[in-house]
Amino acid sequence: MAEVIVSIVLEKLGEHLINGAIAETKLLFGVRDKVEDAKLELEMMRGFLKDADAKAGGGEETLRDWVLRITDMAFDLENVVATFVLKEEAAARKCMVLRFACFFKRARELHKVGSKIDILSNRISKLTRGMQTYGVTATPSNQRLKELRQTYSHVPERDFVGFGKNIKELVEHLTDSASGVVSICGMGGLGKTTLAREVYHRSEVKNHFDRSAWVYVSQQFQARGIWEGILFDLLSPSDEEKKKIKEMSNDEVVTKLRRVLQQQKCLVVLDDVWTKASWDRLKAAFPENTKILITTRIKDVAEHAKQERRGFVCEPQPLTDEESWELLENKASYLQSIKSTNPNNCEEMKELGNEMLKHCGGLPLAVVVLGGLLSKNQTLDEWKMLHKNVKELINKGEESIGEQEYKGVFGVLGLSYDELPYQLKPCFLHLANFPEDSEINVKELCRLWTAEGFVLNDNEARKCLMALVYRGMVQVGKPSSIVGRIKTCRMHDLMRDLCLEKARNENFLSLINFQQAESSGLSTQVMPTSKVRRLAVHSNKNIVSELLPLTNNRDGCLRSLICFSPYQDLPNPRDLFKPLFKSFYMLRVLKFENILTRPNVFPKEIGRLIHLRFLSLPYCSLDFRLPSSMANLRCLQTLNLSAMVYSNMSIMLLRSMNNVISKLDHLRHLYLPTIGELQKLCVQYSVRSFQLRLGNLKSLETLVNFDTRYCKLDDLSQLTKLTKLSIITQKGSREIKPTSNLQSLTLECVLSLEYDPIEDSNLIQLEDIVSSLSSYLQIQKLKIWEISVSLEENILPPNLVKVTLGFTYLKIDPMLILGKLSKLRILALCDGSYDGTEMVCCKDSFPQLESLSIKGLENLEEWRVEEGALSKLCHLKIEDCRELKSYPHGLKNITTLKEIEITRMSEDFRTSFDEEGGDEDCHNEIESVN
């Protein structure tokens, strides 16, 4: 990790030297030269750090401490330079008189900065000279782990469990001439090699091919060695023939191998391929008629090979609970005998076993390791002892079972981390911030990575995330409506354990989990003695008492503080935030959630956080005034104040926002609060109307809760980079004219308390808000809430991929128009969106729709789906449509449907569903019905 951190710091220093105040100022005391000297020292050190990181990770504690010292110094250097640059930029904004008056003070500050950089440069230089003391020159050896992972086709797997569907698919594609390359792809420990071996030995496969070969590729391989291994497997040559092959040139070996493969029907297994370059290097020896079976952790590798040779990618899923128990029973075979000899103990052991299996997460490798541990500890008391620390034993243990040796889960999953490009390592470790089993919002995650400086922008962050997904280190949660993107992500429990372990060992992040400590009765994790750069706090009941002790004896180097907590009352926000802002002035990321406050003033000390780039207070009651010092946060990229505010402080909050937000000209993402009963409060406190000015926020890309009651409409035309806009409006407001780059638009109306949906004359019309909506060709997502819409031809943007309607009280069947949107993938018809009794999905309508949600249509009595409609539908949700009595017969012909959720529907509808949709022959393997 030191190599990663130093590389990031070098990039930042380079930016400051070229673009920042350092480049523009004739510096006193030679600060520029000192920064360049320090940068040169770091560049000299970087050459050694890859080897140093590897050796430190291999258990050399002295070297590990040395690597941590390097990391700390790199961060300290960046802090000194970044702070200086920001202060110089602030001084440049002052008038000439003030700048001249502060001349001598500035000279003293420059001298201090130069001295600090000198000290750090000298320390870095000494550490670099001490490299030879630690022997940091040679490439580290992982030969032992490589030997453990070496695979052979002849090693039998006696206790193969699960993967029945995958075996069937693989056999079909291997024996089908249409597929050239068949790949098995998934995270480490998922059983890819075991599955490949099971298929390799199937009689259908053996009988289909004349000859077959199995080679283990790995990260470090020689193409020549792989080609020779395949030849030896195919030809079974004598020692003399092997000698002749070894004496051939590379071209001769490739030619001979191609000739052998062309003459017969052959299967070649390439086990554990890590890169696209590896496949590109090896494929030259494989003619088109050769069938290739690849196992890989990297989805990019599988997709790359598939595109080149008409392939198929198999992605096995973790074992079910039943399959996990079956595999465990096979590995701890004595359990069968205990059933008859001691049934009481057997039941208790099964209960303990199932609890321990929860830590395996369906990962076959983890189950095998657990089975090996239990096979050596056969009594109930021994099982109880193992149960206490089973997680650590599974992760770090190493087992020999029969002829096979199994490395602990960390040993296998750790290879995926070791092989990450350096840019991806901090992104992976950052995921340790989030609670176990949490669905992580991808947009927020990308903004956090940008704020931390891991990437330059959100687009790069998305690419890094998808790279982790393709490597099997991050799992897809909810897909996005935009093709190629995801909405949420999550981590497998064991991969998260590895992430936490690596983050702690490399002092990347410290996690304090008060929630876990409360439930387990254990003490909370002690803060490490070395400098803490990132802190994640999973709060429990009293956030003030939990966090305040952390501010004692801190050195101010904390860069990120993320707090997850249940809803809790915070009478005076100053009690918590003032000490935090004073202690952690280097913060770049600050996130709290679910905090209820009393009317108060937010501490002015927040103005000290001049490095802050990400400030998020979602679901917090914002009953306070923003201090004017917040205008100092000129680096802020994301400001999330999304909350509903009803208190008497609303007016003061709005006024203070106007004095602060308009000056944060680097903002990219702004989430404003929703003010309840604004007009009533203005009258009550005799406050004249005022408008929040946002026109100078030229970098703004996201603007949520833009309320036309207190925001200036004309500002929207100046926000030319805006791609996501959420508007709250009311009847009588002027027409909105957003910029043409808009990709996501949410329109919501504020209704009076006297509003009656039956008498909807007060309901605002869509045309009154945005005319010519169809001309916004870039809009892909549209949400309309409590606004009257007349769906007619060409009224909607043609490129919509997601539409959400609620309380629009449509009179005409919306499916007639929406079904013609050729790119629509997600449609949600929510409460009150349609008033009619009949709905029809016409023939061949909704050609791309994948997700359909119908909720709260109180009058809907009949829904028909004609032939060819909804041909790609995967997810269907029907909720609270009480008058709908029958499940559409036409849905049974949709073979892509995988998930159906039915909630609060009539008994007649459920009976109809059981007859139509519940029939196993109706759909092509529905995965879940709720």
Secondary structure, DSSP 8 states (H G I E B T S, - for coil): -HHHHHHHHHHHHHHHHHHSHHHHS--GGGHHHHHHHHHHHHHHHHHHHHHHHHHHHTT-HHHHHHHHHHHHHHHHHHHHHHHHHHHHHHHHTS-HHHHHHTHHHHHHHHHHHHHHHHHHHHHHHHHHHTGGGGTTTS----HHHHHHH---TT---TT--S-HHHHHHHHHHHSSTT-SEEEEE-STTSSHHHHHHHHHT-HHHHHH-SEEEEEE--SS--HHHHHHHHHHHHH---HHHHHHHHHS-HHHHHHHHHHHHHHS-EEEEEES---HHHHHHHGGG--TT-EEEEEES-HHHHHHHHHHTT-EEE------HHHHHHHHHHHSTTHHHHHHH-HHHHHHHHHHHHHHHGGGTT-HHHHHHHHHHHHT--SHHHHHHHHHTHHHHHHH--EEETTEEE--HHHHHHHHHHTS-TTHHHHHHHGGGS-TT--EEHHHHHHHHHHHTSSSSHHHHHHHHHHHHHTTSSEE-SB-SSTT-BSEEE--HHHHHHHHHHHHHTTS-EEEEHHHHHHHT-------SS--SEEEEE--S-HHHHHGGGGTT--S---EEEEE---EEES-HHHHHHHHHHH-TT-SEEE--SEEE-SEE--GGGGG-TT--EEE-TT----EE--GGGGG-TT--EEE---EE-STTHHHHHHHHHHHGGG-TT--EEE--EETTHHHHHHHTT-----B--TT-TT--EEEEEETTTB-GGGGGG-TT--EEEEEE-TT-------TT--EEEEEE---TT-BTTBGGGS-BHHHH-TTGGG-TT--EEEEES-B----TT-S-TT-SEEEEES--BSS-THHHHTT-TT--EEEE-TTSB--SEEEE-TT--TT--EEEEE--TT--EEEE-TTTTTT--EEEEES-TT--S--GGGGG-TT--EEEEES--HHHHHHHHHHTSSTTTSS---EE-
